[in-house]
Amino acid sequence: MFGQKPSSPHDPMKHILVAFSASLLTGLLYGDDEILTDKWPERVAILKTSEAYTTKAGDFTISITTPESSEIRAMGGSGGPMMKFSVQRAADGKKIEFYEQGVCAVLLPSWRGFPQIEIWGRGGGGYWSRGLFRFAGGEYKAVRYDQFEEWPRHGNEKAGTVEPPFRPHGEGDDAGMKLYLIESKKPTP
């Protein structure tokens, strides 16, 4: 415009605007910062992951299958096998697919109109993790990870505890049903 100086490439307002835009985009895609302190959503149903499985959740059909690709299957390991998740909305047929490694999956209440999914993984040595997966930015992605241990080794005897939706050591396991929270964190975009 006339009468105004052209902005400098080092204009602090540009940097503030870029930082604000990045923060806003991260918040929209991964949820707000309160995600780390929010109470974990209530479990609706445990989803079978040991075999092909399909269930309904409102207007959605959720399927869990073994990935067709041998490369994707090979990415599984001690944290659990790789699983292919398909979430399809009946109203328009929109289908969202994603892959994740885990030992257990749980259906959670909807968030912004789409089902949430809790996926558990194993890290070995008594360490476990659960991820909160939401539909955001056109895809399902983890918006929070909680890390747990079977015994309070990190001075976290007073930490929050959770009973996992599975037996950590298989059938007949009568111990280890309480896991101790180490930390909650948001994935980096």
C-alpha angles and dihedrals in degrees: 000000000000117000095020127106116238111256118260119241084238093054106147092212090062090053092048091049092049092048092047092048092050091049092048092048092049090050092050094047101040104022130253127307090261088072087091094055099033116110111260111258118260116261115252100182140343111243119217112242101172093077140015106296137181130184139167125241111181108295092352136087114207120198130184118195141157110271114256092220115086089208091058093044089052089060089073120093142135090340089062137275124303112261131197113222120198121187114186127184113217095208096067104004091244108164124196119191130189138162127228138166117235152125099230140015129200131195113232131188119285121275117202090347099310129094117256120222129207113207123191125206135183124228102185127246092062096304122133136176136196125199128205108218121196136173104252133148093010097306144064112260140159112267097176138018125198118197121207141180130205095230128034097252098147098060089266098128087130094045122116115279133205135194107228118229090243140042106270093213101034134258116344091028109143097170136063096040091135119069123194120226115239099175147327120224142170118238115248113248 
